[in-house]
Amino acid sequence: MTAVDAPHAADPYRLPRHTRPSRYDVTLEPDLGAASFTGQVTIEVTTDEASDEFVLNAIELDIASVTVDGTPATFELDEATERLVVRPEGGVTTGDHSLHIVFTGILNDQLRGFYRSTYRDTDGNEQVIATTQMQSTDCRRAFPCWDEPDFKAVFGITLVVEPHLLAVSNGRELDRTERDGKLELRFADTMVMSSYLVAFVVGPLEATEWHDADGIPVRLVHVPGKSHLTGFGLDVATFCLRWFQDYYGIAYPSDKVDLLALPDFAAGAMENLGCITFRENLLLVDPATSTQNERQLVADVVAHELAHMWFGDLVTMRWWNGIWLNEAFATFMEIAACDAYAPHWERWTSFGLERSVAFETDSLSSTRSVEFEVRSPADAEGMFDVLTYQKGGALLRMLEQYLGEERFRDGVRHYLTSHSYGNTETGDLWDAIEHTSGEPVRRIMDSWIWQPGYPLVSAKLDGGDLVLSQRRFSFDRDIADASLWAVPVRVRQGDESTDVLLDGDEIRLPAGDGPIVVNADGHGFFRVEYSDELRERLTAEVVASLSTLERYNLVDDAWNAVTAGTMSAADFVELARRFAAERDYGVWQALAIGLRGVRRLLPEEGPSVDGFRAVVSDLAGPALADLGDPADGESDLTAKARGLLLGMMAIQAADADAVDRATAIYAAWNDDPSSVDAELAAAATGVVAATGDADTYERFLHVAQHGDTPQAQLRHLYLLAEFDDDELVRRTCEYAMSPAVKTQNAPFLLRACIGNRSHGEVAWRFVREHWSEANERFPRNTIVRMVETVKLLDRPEHVHEAQAFFDEHPIEQAVQTLEQLLERQRVNARVRVENEDAVRDALAG
């Protein structure tokens, strides 16, 4: 094999289009102890154009030999472009050919391609799993292939393994034969699919029995000793498979579903056809001791990945610029499926709350359009963010609500049926929905996905008319942007709702004398600004009659007005006081976010802090007392509200009785987790961390390492960052960099440390000192997430320090995301300058 230095072709990111693979037969034999593997692949291809060579992808593989149609061929590996160039004697003629390649590779520790995952067994011995993560372009690390999404083919996988190991792949196991003391396992062919969906896992693992979901066998694979945590994930999976088949009107496109809980996984989960891989805490859960959020997270992720089996796997984007639609649609479908699975969770309401993180990013000058040009697969890494998942999902929900659920679903079915086993562009979905609905769907959606930002819809009265107008909402008050969107707006007057399309500067509607609610039901992806006259009509009685999401939007819009500089933090506190009668968890979430933001503007102690604590106590205290003790049969959302209010009273209000109550609850949880309400236990854990000492820290460290469930372990791990002691925060940072913390979790622990209200600077200094080590050890996609909380360090010196550091240490795989967090840091610094003195004086008085 010869290495070459220069890129092979003019475009280093796209392979020649004249040769297409149709089938791969892959045989791999991993050596878990040596962290290596041997393999061979036969690829059937069709060539439309005569040439001198075949060009495909390969990297980190040692190619031993290549034959073309049974004849040895010369080859060279271009490391720079990750390409294997094969030159058969006599060149490449048009027609069908067969390439056979023999190679070896490494099981890497970077959580990409074919990699190592490890765990400790009950005797403390390290056990190794060989597993895969191919998206976006890492299948080439496992075997040579045409590693682009539109080169779809059939994959036949064979694994040669030690007899005591469990091995799974995309298809069901067809047969097993003994060979030299090992087992050769052959798996069923996949459907025609993209290379990034190939998966295989080998290791000392256990599997549940198969469960039936309307003829589809489903099971869960896990490390030994965790079978008692599998029931909930399996229940969600079997429900969702039935529900999706009904929704899509298309049968599940494979022969079985394996759900695999892995100890090491860089992402949350991955939609490999029939072989879906997860982080353990996103699949394994004990319903008796977990919070509703922890169970909901498992349900969300299971539903998200199963939704991809159709939208993403069966029909796939042509190139990585379309990855946003894959993920946005799966986000939309996960919420729809979970709303059907557990209606009492009110999942569409909580999703309306979750999209606020997308609003936050999309309010920045440095936001991006939802879809943008992608040249290299690395460019697509920037799409795995809140704009793709939360904004994209919210845009689809807004469209669905505008069209109606049935017309929207008809369009989705038409799209999937028309493009099954193929590749598409974003516009193909809009055209399909437009075809079945008769509405201008492409025109509406193009206005949202091809330009950054979102609108502020202003509402005022002009004579007998309600006038709706739009302009871009931004934290930058000086932004000059004339963008217009085709905005579906639902307006409610009295009991009557009207859907209109605001697709110009303004639109007029007849206005009555009563209260008017713009963005009725709350699903529009925009903020609302009422004139004084219309705001006065929204009396306390009217506000109390609004839905949870509508009330949440009022509070969320107000706090973001503070961030934008059109409302003061002191005025937000006064608005919050008006919600003394509020008992709904969703609205309390918005109040808690805003009040935590106010607290960051105040000193450690003093009259203003006393005043702030009194405000929180006056608000949260009666609400907490009114909710009383946990009761059998109460809703999950009531329990969540109780936990949230306990935490606010203990931490934000510094109420001694609340702290004592939390301490007692945590002690009871330590004695018997099942004896304590899970929501109170989780809240109490946070309180104990925020008020704890070094001895408490040691107890938390023990649970983080040895807790009974993944949720208990992670809860305690991340709360190590909340201790109010600079030495303990520094110790947590050092712990994050140690081998004791998995690299999938360490960046997020450091992020939490930087977010510590009193000692974040300690952690930020630590991360800067260990920057090279972090970049060497942690998955690439987690580096920018690790420093996300730098935006909370909002003094002028922090802003200059961060900008100077990242000028010298750019995050090349997340350039725009880094730019966004630095802009948000500047915005937060401005909010402090504009509000710090005034809110301090207001609360001190």
N, C-alpha and C positions, 0 to 999 in steps of 0.2 A: 504494500500500500504506500502511496506517495502523497504527502501533504502538499497543497498548493496555497499560495498566499493571496492571489488576486481573486476578487469575486468572479464567478463564472459568467454571469450574464449582466446585462445592463440594469435590469431590475433585480436587486438582491433579495426581494421579498416574495416574488411570485414565480412559480415554476412555469416552464413552457406549457402551453395549453393543448398541444397537438397529441400528447400521449395521455391516456386515461387508464387507471387501474380498474379492474372489475372484480378481482378476487385476491385475497391473501390467505395463504395457509401458513400459520406461524407455529413453530414449536420452540418452547423455552424451557430451560432447565436451570432453576435458580439454586445457588449454594448459599443458604442463609448465613452460615457461619463465616464464610469468606466474603460475604457481601458482594457477590458477583453472579453472573449468569452466562450461560452459553445459549445460542439460538440459531435458528435457520428459518428463512422465510421464502416461500415461492409466491411470486406475484404475477398474475395474469393481466396483461395490458393490451390495449389496442392503440396503434399509432396511425394517425391520419396523414402524416407528412414524413417523407424520408429525411434522415439526418445522420450524423455521425455518432450520436450518443443518446443515452437515456439520462435524465437528470431528475433525481428524487432527493428526499431529505434524510439526513442521518447526522448524529452528533454524539460524542462520548461513546462511540462504538468502535471496537477494533474489528475491521472487516477482514476476514480470513480468505474468502474466495467469492467470486461471482461468476455464474454461468448464464448465458442467454441462449435459450432454446437448446440446452444441453452442451453448449460449447463454451469453454473458458473465455472470459472477457477481461480486458484491462480496466482498471478503475482508479479513481483518486478521490480523496475526501477533502472538500473545501471547508475548513473549520470556520472561516469568517462568515460564510453564508449558510452553513449547516447543510451542505449538499454533498451527495454522493453522485459522482459522474461516472457512468459506465459506458465503455466504448467497445462494442462487439467487433470482432474481426469482420471486415466487409461492410460495416455500418449498420444502420437500422432501416429496414424496409417498411413500407406501409403494411398494415394488417395486424394480426394477433401475434403476441410473443409471450414467452415465459421467462422470468428472471428468478434465479435461485441464488440466495445470498446466505453465507455462513458467517457468523459474527460472535463476539463476546462483548460483555458490558459490565458495568458496575451497578450495584444497588446503592444509590447515592443517599446522602443524608440531607438533601435540600428539599425534600417533600415534593418532588416533581419527577415526571417520567416514571421509571420503575425504581422504587425507592424503599428504604428500610424504615419500618416502624417498630418500636420496642415497648415492652412492658415487663414488670416484675411479677413473677408468679408467687404463689403463697409461701414458697421457701426463700424468696428474695432473689431468685436467679433471673437474669435477664433473658427474655425470650424475644425472638426476632420474627417479624412478619415482612414478607415482600409484597408490596402493594403498588398501585398506580395512581397517577393523576396526570392526565394527558392534556387537558385544556390549559393554555390555548395551543401551544405548538411543541408539546413534549412527548408525543408518541414516537417521534424520531429518536428519542433516547432509549427506547425499548426495542425497536426494530426499524430497519430502513423502510420508508413509506412515502407516499405522496401526501404530505401532512398539511393539506389545506382543506377547508370544509366542503368545497364543492367537488372534490375528488372522492365521491362516495363509492363504496365497494362493499362486497360481502367479506366478512372476516371469519375464518375457521381457526380456532385456537386449540392447541394441544399443550399441556403442561406435564413435565416430568418431575415428580416430587418424591420426597421421602414418604414411606407408607404411613407414618403417624401424623402427617400434616393434612389439613383441610385445604382444598383448592377450589376456587370458584372463578367463573368468567361470565361473559355476557349471556351465553346460552346455557341450557341445561346440560348436565353431563350425559354423554351418549354411551361411552364405554370406558373401561379401564383394563389395562393389561400390565402384567409384571414384566420388567425389563431390567436385568442386572441389579436386582434388589430394590428397584424403585418402581413406582407406579406411573404409567403413562395414561393420562386422562385426556380424552377427546371430548370437546364440547360442541354443541350444536352450532351450525352456522348462524351468524347474525343476519338481520335484514340488511339491505343496502344502506350504509350509513357512513358518517364521517369518521376519520381516524381519531379525533379527539374524544370519541365516545367509547373506544376500546378499553377494556378493564380486565385485570386478573389479579387475584389475591391468593397468597400461599402462606400458611403459617399454622402454629399450634392454636387453633381456634375451635369454637364450638358453634353449633347451629341449632336453632329451635326446630320443632316439627314443622312440616309444611302446613300452611293455612290456606283455605280456599276462598278466593274472591271471585265469585261467579265464573269458576273454571280456571282462574289464574292462580297457580301455586305461589305462595308468598312465605318467606321465612326470614329470620333475623340472625345474622352471624356476629359473634362477639368473642371477647377473650374469656377464658374459663372463669367460672365463679360469678358471672353476672346475668345468668338466665332469669333471675327474679326481676330484672329491670326491663324485660323485653315486651311485656304484655301491652303496654299503652301504645308503643310505636307500631306494633303489629295491628292493633285495633284501628288506629288511624289509617294505616296503609290499606287494609282491606276495605274500609269504608271508602276511601278516596278513589281506589281503583274502580269500584263499582260506579261511583258518582261521575268520574271523568268519562268513563265509557258512555254513560248516558248523556252527559253534557256535549261531548264532542260528536256523538253519534257514530263513532268509529271504534272497532275492537282494539284492545291493547295490542301493540304491534310486535310482541315477542312472546316467548314461551314460558317465562317465569319471572319472578322478581326476588332477587336477593338484596336485603338491606344490611350493610356491613358497618358496624361500629368500630372505628379504628382509633388506636391510642394517639397517633400522630397524623394530623391532616391540616394542610395550610389554609384551605378554604373552610367553609362551613359544611358543605356537602357537594356532591358531583353527580350529575344525571346520567352516568354511564348506562347504556341500555341494559336493563335487566340485572344490573350489578351496581347498585347505587351505594356510594361510599359516603360516610358521615364522620364528623367528630363524635366522640362518645356521648358528650353531654347533649347533643342534638338528636339522639336516638334512644339512649337508655335513660329511663327515669322511673322513680318510684312515686306513683300518684298519691300515696298516703302521706308523704313527707315533703313533696315539692310544692312550690307556689304555682298559682295559676299562670303566671308569666313563664315559668319553666316548662310547664306542660304545654302551654300554647306555643312556645318556641319549638318544641319537638313536633307538634302538629303542623305548624307552619312549614317547617323545613321538609318534613316528609311529603306534605302536599305539594310543595314547590317542585321538588325533584320528580315526583310522579307526574305532575303536569307537563314537565319537559318531555316525557316519553312520546308525547304527540307533538307538542309545540317546541321544537328544538331538535328532537331526535328523528321523528318521522318526517317533519318538514324543517329544514335547516337553512340558516342564513347563508347567502352565497359567499360572503367575505366578512371579516371581523367588524366592519362598520355596522353590521346588523345585529351584533351581539346584544345591543341594548333592548331590541324588541324581544329576543328570546327571554331575557331576564325580566323585563317589564311585564310581559304577558304571564310568565310563570308566577310573578309576584301577585298580579291580579287574580290568577286562578287559585293560588294558595289561600287567599283571603276568602274567595267565593266558596271553596271547598270546606274550609274550616268554619265558615258561617253556617254551612249546612250540617257539619259534624257536631258543632256545639253552639246552637243559636243563642244560648244564654250568655256566651262570651261577648255578644254584640261586636263581632269581629270587624264589620265595616265601620263601626264607630271608632274603634281603637285604631284602625288603619288611618282614619282621618286625622287622628292625633299623631301617628307615626310619620306622616308625610311632612310634618313641620321641620324635620331635619333637612328635607329637600328644599323647602321654602328658604331655610337659612342660607344654604349654599347658593341658591338661585337668586338671592337678593344681592349678591356680590357683583361687582363690575367684572371680576375674573371668572364668573360662571361660564359654562359652555353650553352650546346647543346640545340637545339630547342625542342627536345623531350628528356625526362629523366625519370628515374624510379620514380613513385609516390606511396608511401606506404599509406599515410594518405591523406584525402581530403585537409587538411591544406597545405600539400606539394604542392598541385596544385595551391595555391594562387600565388606562384612564377611564374606561367605561364601567368598570366594576365599582360603582360608587352610588351615592344616594340619588343622583339624578337619574341613573338607569333604573334602579329598583323602586325607590319610593316615588319620584316624580313620574317615571314612566308608568308605573302601576296606577298612580292617581289620574293620569291623563286617560288611561283606558277606562277607569271607573267613571270619569266625567263623561266620556263618550257613550258608555253603556247607559248611563242614566238619562242622557239626552235622547238617545235613540229608543230606549226601552230595552229591557233584558232579552226579550224574545228576538227582536230584530238584530240585536248585537250578536246573539248566539247563532242565529241563522247565518250571519256573515262569517263567523269563525268556522262553522262547519263547512261552508262553501270553500273557504280558503284551504282548509286541511284536506278536504276531498280532492280539490283541484291540483294540489301540489304535493300529494303524498309521495314519499321517497325522493323528493326533489329538493332544490335549493331556490330561495326566493330573495327578493329585495323588500324593504319595508313597504313600499308603495303597493305591493301585491296584496297585502292585508287590507289596506284602505280600499283598494279597488273591489275586493271581494265583499266587504261590508257595504260599500256604496252600491254594488250590484244588487244585493238582496234588500237593502233598506230604501233605496231611491234618494238618499240624502247626500249632500256634498261632502262626504267623509274625507276624501283626499284633501280638499281645500281647507277644511277645518284642521285636520291633523298636521298638515304641512306647516301651518302657521305656528304650531307648538313645538315641533321637533327640529325645525331647521333654524330657529333663532333662539338665542339665550334669553333667560329671564321669564317673567310672568307679569300679568297686569294687576294694577290696583284699579278696581272698579269703583268709581265715585257715583253716589246717588244723591240727587237733590230734587226739589220741587220747582216747577216753573208753571205758574198758573194751575191748571188742572192736570198737568203732565208730570209723570215721574221721568226724570232724565238720567239715564245711565251713560257714563263716559268712561274711557279707559286711558291709562298711561302706565308706563313701566314702573313697577315698584322696585326701589333700590335703597340699600343702606347709604349709597353715595348720593347726597343731595344735589351734587353738581353734574350728575350724569345727563348728557344730552342724547336722548334716545327717543326716536319717533316710532318705535315698533308698535304694531297693532296685531292683535290676535283675533281669531274667530272664536269668541268666547260664548259657550253655552251657559246662560244664566237662568236660574230658576228664581222667580220672584213670587213671594206669598203676600197676599193682602187678605186679611181675615182668614177664612178657611180655604180660599181659592189660590192655587199655584199656577203660574204661567211659565212656560219655557220659551225663551227668546234667544236669538243668536246676535250677540253684539259683535259685528264684524267690521265696524268702522269706528269713527271718532265717538259717536254717540248714537243712542236710540231712545225713542220716546214711547211711553206707555201711559194709558189713562191711570190716574192716581185717585184713590179714595181718601177718606178722612181718617182712617184708622192706621194702626201700625203697619209698617212695610218691612219685610225681611228679604234682603238681597242675599243670594246664595242660600236659598231655602234648602233645607236638608243637609247643607254643608259640604257637598261633594265637588264643588267647583275648585279648580286649582288657581285661585286668585284670592287676593285680600279685598276687603270692602271698606270704603270710607263713606260714612253717612254725613250729610249736612247736619248742622245743629238742629234744624227743625225736625228732621227725621229721627235724629238720635233722641230728642225729647219724647217722641212717641214710643220709644222702647223703654217704657216704665219698668220698675222692678217687677210688677205683676206680669208684664209681657215677657220679660227676660226669663222669669221662672217657668213660663209655659213653653219656652223653646226646647228643642231637643238637646240632648247632651252635646252632640257635635256642634250645633249652632252656638250654644253657650261657650263651648271650648273655643270656637273660632273668635268670639268676641274678646275673650281674655288673651288669646294668642296674638290676635291682631294688635291689641293694645301694647303688649310687651314688645312686639316688633316695631311698633311706632316709637317706643323709647329708643330702640336700637337705631332706628332711622333718624332720630332727632326731631320728630314731630310731636312727641309727648314727653313729659319729664318723668323721671323715676318716682318723684314724689307724687305726681298725679296717678301713676300706676298703683302706688300704695293705697291712695284714696279709692280708686276703682276696686281694688281687692277687698277693701272693707265692706263694699256693697254686697259681697258674696257670703256674708255671715250665715245665711240660711242654706248654703250649698251643702249637699250631701253626696253628690255624684262623683265617683272616682275620676272620671275623665276630666271634669272641670277642675277638680283639685290638682290633677297633674299639671295643668296649665298654670294655676295659681302658684304651685310649688316651684315651677321653673322660674317664673317671674320673681318670686320672693327670694329664691336663692341668688338670682342675679342682683337684686338689691343688696343682699347681705355682702356680696363681694365688693360693694362700693364703700362699705363701712370699715372702721378700724377694728382691732381685735376686741377692745373693750371701750366703755365710755357711755355717756348719756344717750347717744344716738343708737347704740347697740341695745341698751335697755329699752328704748322706745320701740325698736324693731321687734325685740322679743315680745313685748306687750302686744303689738299688732298681731303677730303670729299666734300668740296665746289666745287672744280674743277671737280670732277666726277659727283656729283648729281645735281649741279646747272644747267648746260646746259641741262641735261636730263629732269629735271623738267620744264625748260622753253620751251623745244622742245615739250613736251606733251601738253602744253597750258592748257586752261580751259576745264572742262567737256563738252562733246558734245553729243547731241542726237544720239543714234545708235552706239556709240563707244563700244568696247568690254569691258566686265567686267575686263579682265586682264589689259587693258590699264588704267582703273580707279584705279585698285589696285596698279599698278606701280606708278601712280601719288601720291596716299596716302603715299606709302612707302617712296618716294623721299622727300615729304614734311616733313615727320617726321625726316628723316636723316638730311635734311638741318637745321631744327629748333633745333634738340637735339644734333646730332653728330657734325654738323658744327657750331652750336650756331649762326646761321645767324639771325640777328635782323629782317630783312624783313620777313623771313619765320615765325618767332615767332609771329610777328604782324598779318600776314595773318592767321595763325592758330587761334589766339585769336579772330579775327573777324569771322572766320568760326564757331567757337564754340558758339559765341554769337548769330549768326544767327540760329544755330541749336537749341539753347535754346528757341528762339522765335517761331520757326516752323521747327521741324525736317524734314518734307517732302520737305522743300524749299532748302535743302542743299544736295549736292552729298554725299551719305552715306560713300564712301571711304575717302573722305576728312574730313567728320565729325568725323569718327573714328580716323583718324590720328591726327586731331586737338585736340581731347579729350586727347590723349596721350601727346601731346605737352603742353597743358594747365596744366596737372597734373605735368609734369616734371619741369615746370617753375612757378608753382602756389604757393600762400601763404595760410595762415590760412583761409582767407575768401573764397578762391577758394575751399579749402578742405571742408568747410561746404556745398557749393553748390553740390560738388560731393557726399557727404554723403546723401544729400536729394534725388538726383536722384537714388542712389543705393537703397534707401528705397522705393521710390515712382515713379520710372520711368515707362513709359507707356508700355514698352515691357520687357520681360525677358532679351533680349540682351542688352538694354540700362542699365538696373539695374546691370547686371554682369560686363559690360564694366567699369562702374563707380566704382563698388565695388573693382575690382582687381586693378584699377588704383590708388586707395587710397594708394597702396604700393609704388607708383612711386614718391611721393613728396620728394623733396630734402631738407628734414628737419628732424633731428633725433627725435625731439619731436613728429612730426606728424607721423613718422613711428612707434614710440612707441605707440601712440594713436591708430593707425590702428591695431596693435597687440592686444591691450586691447579690441578693438571693435570686433575683430575676436573671442575672447573668451567669448563674451557676448551673451545672448540669442537672440539678434537682428540679428545675422548672423546664418543662418542654418548650422547645423553640416556637411551637404554635401559640403558646400562651404568654411567653415572656414579654413580647412587645406590648401587649395589652396591659400587663401589670405595670410596666414602666409608664405607659400612657396614664394609668390611674394615679401613679405617683406624681407625675407632673401636674395633674389636676387637683392635687391636695391643696385646699384653700390657703393654708398657712405655710406649707413647706414645699410647694411646688418648685420653687427656685432650686432647692437642694437636689431634687430629682433631675431637673433640666441641666444642671451643672454636671451631674453624674453621666447623663446620656451623652453630653458633648465630649466628656473625657473618654467614653467607651464607644465612640461612634464607629470606628473601624471594626472593632470586635462585633458590634451589633450587626453591621452590614455583612460581615463574613458568616455569621451564624444563623441569622433569622431569615425566614422566607422573604423574598423580594417585595411581595405585595403587602407586607406588614410594616415596612419601614416608615412610610408616611403616616400610617395609622398610629404608630408608636409616638409620634411627636404632635399629634393632632391637638392635644390639650395645651400646647404652647400658646394657643390663641387666648387662653385665660390669664396669661401673664401680661397684664395690661398697663404697666407703668412705662413711661417713655424709654427708660433705660432697657427694659425688656424688649421693646420693639426694635430698637437699634441693635441690640445684641443678637436677636434671632435673625434679623436680616443679614447682618454681617456674617454670622455663622453659615447660613445657607448659601450665601454668595460664594463661600469657599467650599461648601460641602453640598452641592446640589443633589437632589434625588431624581436621577435621570428617568426612572421608570414612572414617576408621578409628578412631572413638572407642573402641570396645571393644578393638581390637588394641593401641592405645596404652595403655589401662588395664592390659592384660595384661603388657606389657613393663615398665611401671613397677612393677607388683606383683612381677614376677620379679626386678627389680633390688633391691627390698626383701628378698625371700627370699634372694638372694645375699649381701646385706649381713648378714643374720642368720646365714647359714652361716659367713661369715668371723668374726663375733664369737664364735660358739660353738666354732669349730675352730682358729682361727689359732694361738693359743698352744700348744694341746695337740699339734697335728700338727708344729709347729716343734720342740717339745721332743722328741717321739718320734723324729723324723728326725735331730735333732742328736745324739741319744744313740748 
